[in-house]
Amino acid sequence: MNAASTMKRALHRLQRDTSRAMGRDALTGLRIQSRHDLVRLGSGYGGWIVPSSAINPHSVCYCAGVGEDISFDLALMERFGCEVHAFDPTPRAIEFVRRTVADVRGFHFHPVGLWERDEQLRFYAPSDPTHVSHSVMNLQQTDSFFEAPCRSLPSLMNEFGHARIDLLKLDIEGAEQHVLAAMLKDGLIVKVLCVEFDEATLEWTPERKQRIAATAEALLSQGYQLVAQEGRSNYTFLHGE
């Protein structure tokens, strides 16, 4: 990393810390509506902050992006007694689930990607071969890929017989903005939304910041509020409270 990149990262950290002290998110500019019922579930790498009062044993939870860490999924099940539907078409993720939690009651794994519609897509490899996450947006500009089926939220809900989604986690390597745009267009309301804006892990160019801020503002306009933000890219929204 060169001196210019180091300086930019330092400035971003300063902006982030200053904004948090003022109760705002540095990237989107949204005010963070802190709550007393927030809990963090899962590992340091794969965990998320959620409002505990919004989740119960009957909650319908969709977690997209498994990788090799389902600590959040399992913590949801343990704390609230709910079932979890998890989605990831990555071969290493499929093998990880088969090897570790194939027989865990209430954990339902589906080897498909989440997208704005049903179609077959290419998933491009990360630049570091030790990493597991692949991207339909090819965030890291690599040439290696595999193809896999992708599904939309309404299509999955129809198949599973779900009339609603109470918690949706999106850790899908850049595809989250397409899924969120389709969700808002369809009028699909999710009570708790945990989303990693993967472009926020890259250099904060004006174009990337604008795209993320526009998506966050669209959520705000539809009744969501930002209740937690962690690291550079993890955001938790709550609808209707």
N, C-alpha and C positions, 0 to 999 in steps of 0.2 A: 504494500500500500504506500503510495507516494505522499509527500507532505501536504499537497492540496486536498487529497481525499481524507487524510487524517484531520485536517482543519475543518472540513465540511462536517465530518461525523461529530467532532467536538461541538461545533455550533449547533447541530441538530439536537445533541444531548442537552445543551444549555437551553435551547428553545423549548424542548419537551419538558424539562424540569421546571422552567419558569412558568410555562403554561399550566402545568399540573398544580403548581402552588397557587395559581389564580383560579383553579377549578375548571380549566378548559383544556381540550386536547390540541396539541400543537399542530397536528397535521390537518385536521378537518375544521378546527376552530369551534367545534361544538362544546357547549358547556356539559361537564360531566355531572349528572344528577346522582350524587352519592346516596347510598341507602344503608340502613342498619342490618339488612338481612343478606348482605353479600357474603358468599363463601367461595373459597378457591378449592376446586376439586381436581385431583390428578397430579401427575408428576410435575417437576419443575419445567420439563420440556413440553409435555403434552397436556398440561392442565389449563383450566379456564375458570374465570370468575363468573358466578351466576347468582341471581336473586333467589334464595332458597324458598321464599314464600310462594313463588310462582310455579313450583314443581311439586308433584305429588305422585302417589303410586299409580294413578291412572293417566299420567302424562304420556303423550306420544312423542318419543325422542328420535330424531334422525341425526346421525353423526357421519358426515361425509369427509373422508380423508382419514384413513386408518394408519398407514405407514407401518411402523413397528412399535406403536405406543397407543394402547387403548386404556390407559389408566383413567382418563376422564370418563369414558363409557362405563367402565366397571364401577367407578366411584358414584356415578349417577344411580346405578342399579343398587348399590349397597346402601347409600344414604336415603334414597327415596322409595325404593322398592318397585321402581318402574322398569319396563322393558326398553331395550335400545335396538334400533335398526342402524347398522353401520354399513358404509359403502366405500369400496376401493377396488379398482380393477388391476392394480399393480401386482405383478407376479410375486414379488417379495412380501407384500402385504397379505396376499392370499395364503402364502405358505406360513407366514407368521400366525395368522388366525388359526389355520389348520393345526399348527403345532402347539398352540398355547391355550386357546379357548373354544375349541370346536364343540365341547360338551357343556359349556356354561349355560345354564338355563336362563332364558330371558334375553340372551344376546343373539341377535339375528344378523348374520353377515351376508351381504350381497355383493358379488364381485363385478360391480358396474360402476361407472363414473356418473357424477351428477352434472347435468347440463341444462340448457334452456329448452331442449326438445330431445326426442328420442332419435339417436343416430349413432353410427359407428365413427369413432374419431381416433386420431393418432395422439399418443401420449409420448412426449419427448423426454429423453433421459436428462438427469441433472449433470452438470459439468463435472462434479465430483462423483466417481463411480461408487464410493462408499455410501453415498446418500440414497435414500429409497424413493423419495417423492418425484413423480413424473408430472409433466405439465402439458395440457392441450394447447396452452398459449405459447409454449416453447419460451418460457421466461429467460432461460439461460442460453438460448440460441445454439442448440446442439443438433446433430444430424441423426443420432440413433433414436429409434422410437419403436413402440409396439402399438397395435390397434386393439380397441376394446369397445364394447357397447356402452352407450351413455343413455341416461334416462332423465326425464323431467320430473319435477316434484308432483304435478298432478297425475302423471302416468303411474308413478310409484304408489301414490295414495290410493288411486283407483284399484291397483292390483292388490294392495294389502287391506283394502276396506276401511281406510282411515278418513274420517270426515274433517280432521284437523291435524296440525302439527303444533305441539306445545313448545318444543325446543328443537332448534335447528343449529347444528354446528357445521360451519363451512371452512375447511382447511384444504382447499383444492387448487392450490398453485396457480392463481390468476384467473380461474374460471368463475370465481365467486361473483364478479360484477355482472357477468351474463346471467347467472342463476338468480341473483337479486333483482335484476331488471325484469326478468320474466315473471318472478314472483310478484313484484309490484304491479306489473301490467295485468296479471291474472287476478289481482285483488286477493291474493292468498295472504292471510294474516298469521304470523308466527308469534307466539307469546314471548319467548326468549330466543334471541338470535345471537349466536357467538360466531363471529366472522374474522378470519385472518385476511387482511388486505395485503396480499403477497408483494405487490409493487412497493409497499412501504418498507420492505426489507432491502430494496435496491436503493440506488441514489435517488434522492428526492428532487426530481426534475419538476419544473412547473407543470408539465403535461400530466405526470403521474399524480402529483398533488391535486390537480384539478379534477381528475377522474375520480379519485377516492373521495374528495370533498363533495363532488356532485352526487355520488351514490349515497353518502351519509346524509346530505340535505334531502334527498328524495325519501329516505327512510323517515327522517324527521317530519316531513310534510305528510306522511301517512300515519302519524300517530306514535312513532317510535321515539324513545329517548335513550341517549347514551348514558349507561349507568356504570360502566367500568372500561378502562383502557390499560393494557399491560404491554410492556416492551415497546417495540417499534410498530407492531402490526396487529395485535389482538384486541378486538373490540366486542363489547357485550351490550346489546340493545334490549330494551324491554318495551313491549307494546301496551298502551292503554292504561298506564298508571302514573 
